Amino acid sequence: MAPILGFVPLHLPWMLGIPFLANEASFEAWYHGRAHGTESFPEDGILGIPAGAVYLGTLILLAILGGILSLGLISDWGLVYPRWIPVLGGRRVPPWFPLTPTVLGSGLLVAYSLTLPVQIPRSVAEASTDDPFTLTGAFIGLPIFLAWMIALPIAGWSYYRRTRRVTLTAVPD
């Protein structure tokens, strides 16, 4: 639930243009594609939607997708496709299907977390009014990220243990 309950409530106000826990002085320019990482977006936005809203909306959708897929690792619907899914409904989920993104995602999360002891202190020390999110990310986003980094491999290991095929060997008389 870390990506859904932790990430989405923090980023949803930002997507809507509300600088909740962000640096208000630089948020507006960032949100409209004129500063600190959004300069490459069109100034008038994408289909009339501000660049920051498109960027954050994409991140929110990815977080929700990651959270739902993660929940499938610990839920019954991660073992059998739900009945409402055409063609696959009621069939067993092949274990490799959820385990592949779990292993890849866990590897990326762990690899990225190895950079954090250097990256976070540097980002906090270099934080300026030009960056609307560094301090919020360091002090609020980081614990959420670390929770997911720990929970995802554990859920994946649990799923693997529940779905692995046990090979019985004959015991000699």
Stockholm file with secondary structure:
# STOCKHOLM 1.0

chainA/1-173         MAPILGFVPLHLPWMLGIPFLANEASFEAWYHGRAHGTESFPEDGILGIPAGAVYLGTLILLAILGGILSLGLISDWGLVYPRWIPVLGGRRVPPWFPLTPTVLGSGLLVAYSLTLPVQIPRSVAEASTDDPFTLTGAFIGLPIFLAWMIALPIAGWSYYRRTRRVTLTAVPD
#=GR chainA/1-173 SS CIIIIIIHHHHHHHHTTCCTTSCHHHHHHHHTTSSTTCTTSCTTCBTTBCHHHHHHHHHHHHHHHHHHHHHHTTSGGGTBCCTTSTTTTTSBCCTHHHHHHHHHHHHHHHHHHTTHHHHHHHHHHHCCTTCSSHHHIIIIIHHHHHHHHHHHHHHHHHHHHHHCCCCCCCCCC
#=GC SS_cons         CIIIIIIHHHHHHHHTTCCTTSCHHHHHHHHTTSSTTCTTSCTTCBTTBCHHHHHHHHHHHHHHHHHHHHHHTTSGGGTBCCTTSTTTTTSBCCTHHHHHHHHHHHHHHHHHHTTHHHHHHHHHHHCCTTCSSHHHIIIIIHHHHHHHHHHHHHHHHHHHHHHCCCCCCCCCC
//
